[in-house]
Amino acid sequence: MPVELDPNAIFVHRLHLEPTTKDSSPRLSRSEDAEKFVSGSIFFVGTATCIIKWAGLTLMTDPNFLHQGDHVHLGPGITAQRVTNPAINLEDIPPIDAIVLSHFHEDHFDKLVQKDLEKSIPIITTSEAAKELAKIGFMSVFPLERWESALVAKGDAKIVVTAMPAKHAPTGLGFALPDTMGTVLTFVASHEEHEAELDLEKIGELVDKGVFKMYISGDTLMHDDLKDIPKRYPKIDLGLFHLGGTTILGTFIVTMDAKQGVECIRLIRPKTAIPIHYNDYDVFKSDLEDFKRAALDSGLATDPETQIVYLAHGDTYDFVIDKKRFGGNLA
């Protein structure tokens, strides 16, 4: 069954964005309506698939709905077998406003999704993945280069999606693995009208009004370019970190293992960190228990600056946004 696309969603094309440092609180004049902006949720389906809901907007990340025993192709001569089941099936997901796809790999956008997902649903992804999606009939694909942004908006709720550095392949293995990206989602609550196309200044103003920022690592290894993220986005509220220590061809690690996960969380410094992508395929060699041990041994687990939240498939994490960020307009 094709997945339903919410007809009320409005999608604005990608724009380059370099965040400014000024602080500008949103002004919501209708406080009785504004209450919907103070909370949201993340439903963990499995692998890197999350359904993020906030103020009437629903985004999905890296849709993977294969079941235990199913196989995926990951590159020349590289396959993997799923060893878990998703929390829900593809046909059971709610209406989705847009998908944020870190890269075009079958454990992130599987054959079932390629066949049954509504072809008009907006997908924000890498340039390389956008070309592959267009080949199989997806009609609303928005490629981002590093630091470029797209806007998903519905009514007064807006989410700016900005591409972050990520590196899937270790040196010498780039030919076998696709380009990938992380993202920062900036949640904006504003009664201001949005236009069909927003210029750089206006998109920057939206980010300045952001009341909540969520980092999603994508499939990446630790590398120097990640250091630019906290320079541009020093205040991340919540981070979703792809772990698993994915190991291909016997020896090559292509996603963060437990040690790198700890290092990445300490670099990004989110108030809340949620590990995902940790146990779903037989090539994931560094599981959640491995990360828990590393977090304890390193002291991260008791760091007062970052709370680590562990989600099993089917769990929901509810986040709350401080009303002070709305400029005193939420009573």
Residue pairs with C-beta under 8 A, 6 or more apart in sequence:
1 91
1 116
2 116
2 117
2 118
3 90
3 91
3 93
3 96
3 116
3 117
3 118
3 121
4 95
4 96
4 118
5 95
5 96
5 118
5 120
5 121
6 58
6 95
6 96
6 97
6 154
8 154
9 57
9 97
9 98
9 122
9 152
9 153
9 154
10 152
10 153
10 154
10 194
11 97
11 98
11 122
11 140
11 142
11 150
11 151
11 152
11 153
12 150
12 151
12 152
12 153
12 194
12 195
12 196
12 197
12 198
13 142
13 150
13 197
14 124
14 142
14 143
14 144
14 148
14 149
14 150
15 148
15 149
15 150
15 151
15 197
15 198
15 199
15 200
15 203
16 147
16 148
16 149
16 200
17 147
17 148
17 149
17 160
17 162
17 200
17 203
17 204
17 207
18 147
18 204
18 232
19 204
19 207
19 208
19 232
19 233
20 204
20 207
20 208
22 208
23 208
24 205
24 208
24 209
25 209
25 325
25 326
25 327
25 328
26 188
26 189
26 190
26 209
26 211
26 325
26 326
26 327
26 329
27 190
27 191
27 327
27 329
28 34
28 37
28 156
28 189
28 190
28 191
28 326
28 327
28 329
28 330
29 191
29 329
30 191
31 329
31 330
31 331
33 156
34 189
34 326
34 329
34 330
35 330
36 55
36 56
36 157
37 54
37 55
37 156
37 157
37 187
37 189
37 211
37 321
37 326
37 330
38 320
38 321
38 323
38 326
38 330
39 54
39 318
39 319
39 320
39 321
40 52
40 53
40 54
40 55
40 187
40 212
40 318
40 319
40 321
41 52
41 53
41 54
41 316
41 317
41 318
41 319
42 50
42 51
42 52
42 238
42 240
42 274
42 311
42 316
42 317
42 319
43 50
43 51
43 52
43 53
43 87
43 314
43 315
43 316
44 50
44 87
44 274
44 276
44 311
44 312
44 313
44 314
44 315
44 316
44 317
45 51
45 64
45 65
45 86
45 87
45 88
45 313
45 314
46 64
46 84
46 85
46 86
46 87
46 280
46 313
47 62
47 64
47 86
47 107
47 108
47 276
47 277
47 280
47 281
48 61
48 62
48 64
48 102
48 107
48 108
48 218
48 219
48 240
48 242
48 276
48 277
49 60
49 61
49 62
49 63
49 64
49 65
49 86
50 60
50 61
50 62
50 240
50 276
51 58
51 59
51 60
51 93
51 94
51 96
52 58
52 59
52 60
52 61
52 185
52 214
53 94
54 157
54 159
54 187
54 212
55 155
55 156
55 157
55 187
55 189
56 154
56 155
56 157
57 97
57 152
57 154
57 157
57 159
58 94
58 95
58 96
58 97
59 96
59 97
59 98
59 99
59 100
59 152
59 159
59 185
60 93
60 96
60 98
60 99
60 100
61 99
61 100
61 101
61 102
61 216
61 240
62 100
62 101
62 102
62 108
62 109
63 90
63 99
63 101
63 108
63 109
63 110
63 113
63 117
64 86
64 107
64 108
64 109
64 110
64 113
64 280
65 86
65 88
65 89
65 90
65 110
65 112
65 113
66 72
66 82
66 86
66 107
66 110
66 111
66 112
67 82
67 85
67 86
68 82
68 83
68 84
68 85
69 81
69 82
70 81
70 82
70 110
71 79
71 80
71 81
71 82
72 79
72 80
72 81
72 82
72 105
72 106
72 107
72 110
72 281
73 79
73 106
74 80
74 105
74 106
74 107
74 177
74 248
74 283
75 176
75 177
75 248
76 176
77 249
78 176
78 248
78 249
80 107
80 281
80 282
80 283
81 281
81 282
82 107
82 280
82 281
83 279
83 280
83 281
83 282
84 279
84 280
84 313
85 313
86 313
87 313
87 314
88 314
90 112
90 113
90 116
90 117
91 116
96 121
97 122
97 152
97 154
98 121
98 122
98 123
98 124
98 152
98 161
99 121
99 122
99 123
99 124
99 125
100 124
100 125
100 161
100 183
100 185
100 216
101 108
101 109
101 123
101 124
101 125
101 126
101 129
101 133
102 108
102 125
102 126
102 166
102 180
102 181
102 182
102 183
102 216
102 218
102 219
102 242
103 125
103 126
103 128
103 129
103 168
103 178
103 179
103 180
103 181
103 218
103 219
104 125
104 126
104 128
104 129
104 132
104 133
104 178
105 177
105 178
105 219
107 280
107 281
108 219
109 129
109 133
114 136
117 138
119 137
119 138
119 139
120 139
120 140
121 138
121 140
122 140
122 141
122 142
122 152
123 130
123 133
123 138
123 140
123 141
123 142
124 142
124 144
124 150
124 152
124 161
124 183
125 133
125 141
125 142
125 143
125 144
125 181
126 143
126 144
126 163
126 178
126 179
126 180
126 181
127 143
127 144
127 145
127 179
128 178
128 179
129 143
129 178
129 179
130 141
130 142
130 143
131 143
133 141
134 141
142 150
144 150
144 161
144 162
144 163
144 181
145 163
146 163
146 164
146 165
146 181
147 162
147 163
147 164
147 232
148 162
148 163
149 160
149 161
149 162
149 163
149 203
149 207
150 160
150 161
151 158
151 159
151 160
151 161
151 194
151 198
151 203
151 206
152 158
152 159
152 161
153 159
153 194
156 189
156 190
156 191
157 187
157 188
157 189
158 187
158 188
158 189
158 190
158 194
158 206
159 185
159 186
159 187
159 188
160 185
160 186
160 188
160 203
160 206
160 207
160 210
161 183
161 184
161 185
162 183
162 184
162 185
162 186
162 207
163 181
163 182
163 183
164 181
164 182
164 183
164 184
164 215
164 217
164 218
164 229
165 181
165 182
165 220
165 223
165 225
165 226
165 228
165 229
166 180
166 181
166 182
166 217
166 218
166 219
166 220
167 180
167 220
167 221
167 223
167 225
168 177
168 178
168 179
168 180
168 219
168 220
168 221
168 254
168 255
169 176
169 177
169 254
170 221
170 252
170 253
170 254
173 252
173 254
176 248
177 254
180 218
180 219
180 220
181 218
182 215
182 216
182 217
182 218
182 220
182 229
183 215
183 216
183 218
184 213
184 214
184 215
184 216
184 229
184 233
184 236
185 213
185 214
185 215
185 216
186 206
186 207
186 210
186 212
186 213
187 210
187 211
187 212
187 213
187 214
187 321
188 206
188 207
188 209
188 210
188 211
189 209
189 211
189 326
190 206
190 209
195 202
198 206
211 321
211 325
211 326
212 237
212 238
212 319
212 321
212 325
213 233
213 235
213 236
213 237
213 238
214 236
214 237
214 238
214 239
214 240
215 229
215 233
215 236
215 238
215 239
215 240
215 268
215 270
216 239
216 240
216 242
217 239
217 240
217 241
217 242
217 256
217 264
218 242
219 242
219 246
219 254
219 255
219 277
220 226
220 242
220 255
220 256
220 264
221 253
221 254
221 255
221 256
221 260
222 256
222 260
222 263
222 264
222 267
226 264
226 267
226 268
227 267
229 267
229 268
230 236
230 267
230 268
230 269
234 269
236 268
236 269
236 270
236 271
237 270
237 271
237 272
237 319
237 321
238 270
238 271
238 272
238 273
238 274
238 319
239 265
239 268
239 270
239 272
239 273
239 274
240 274
240 276
241 256
241 261
241 264
241 265
241 273
241 274
241 275
241 276
242 255
242 256
242 276
242 277
243 255
243 256
243 257
243 258
243 261
243 275
243 276
243 277
243 278
243 286
243 288
243 291
244 255
244 256
244 257
244 277
244 278
244 279
244 280
244 281
244 284
244 285
244 286
244 287
245 253
245 255
245 256
245 257
245 258
245 260
245 284
245 285
245 286
245 290
246 253
246 254
246 255
246 281
246 283
246 284
246 285
247 253
247 254
247 283
247 285
248 254
248 283
253 285
255 277
255 284
256 264
257 285
257 286
257 290
258 286
258 290
258 291
258 293
258 294
258 295
259 294
261 275
261 291
261 294
262 291
262 294
262 295
262 298
262 300
265 273
265 300
265 306
265 308
266 300
266 306
269 305
269 306
270 306
271 305
271 306
271 307
272 306
272 307
272 308
272 309
272 317
272 319
273 306
273 307
273 308
273 309
274 308
274 309
274 310
274 311
274 317
275 288
275 291
275 308
275 310
276 311
277 284
278 284
278 286
278 287
278 288
278 291
279 287
279 288
288 310
292 301
292 310
294 300
295 301
295 308
296 302
300 306
300 308
301 308
309 317
311 317
323 330
